[in-house]
Amino acid sequence: MSFVVERVWFIRVTDQAEGPFTKAELKIDLRLTPDTLVRREGFSFWRPIKEVEELKDLFDETAPEQTDL
């Protein structure tokens, strides 16, 4: 079985659309917040990440917070 990672996500940062990105790329993008707007094929409008079922786990609240050492 092969696993294909698709770049399907577009983000809106400082009024600029960027992408496409994979979900893994979004996970490590430090500019993103739960309120960052995203879009993919099939969406009729931009949506905050926190409202997209496929991306809700990007900001898992049970994960420990990172601290600067």
ChimeraX attribute file (.defattr): number of C-alpha atoms within 10 A of each C-alpha:
attribute: neighborCount
match mode: 1-to-1
recipient: residues
	/A:1	3
	/A:2	4
	/A:3	5
	/A:4	6
	/A:5	10
	/A:6	11
	/A:7	14
	/A:8	13
	/A:9	18
	/A:10	19
	/A:11	23
	/A:12	17
	/A:13	13
	/A:14	8
	/A:15	8
	/A:16	7
	/A:17	13
	/A:18	12
	/A:19	15
	/A:20	16
	/A:21	16
	/A:22	14
	/A:23	16
	/A:24	12
	/A:25	11
	/A:26	18
	/A:27	13
	/A:28	10
	/A:29	9
	/A:30	7
	/A:31	9
	/A:32	18
	/A:33	13
	/A:34	15
	/A:35	11
	/A:36	16
	/A:37	21
	/A:38	24
	/A:39	21
	/A:40	17
	/A:41	9
	/A:42	6
	/A:43	9
	/A:44	8
	/A:45	10
	/A:46	14
	/A:47	17
	/A:48	17
	/A:49	22
	/A:50	18
	/A:51	13
	/A:52	14
	/A:53	8
	/A:54	10
	/A:55	18
	/A:56	13
	/A:57	13
	/A:58	17
	/A:59	14
	/A:60	9
	/A:61	8
	/A:62	6
	/A:63	7
	/A:64	7
	/A:65	6
	/A:66	6
	/A:67	5
	/A:68	3
	/A:69	3
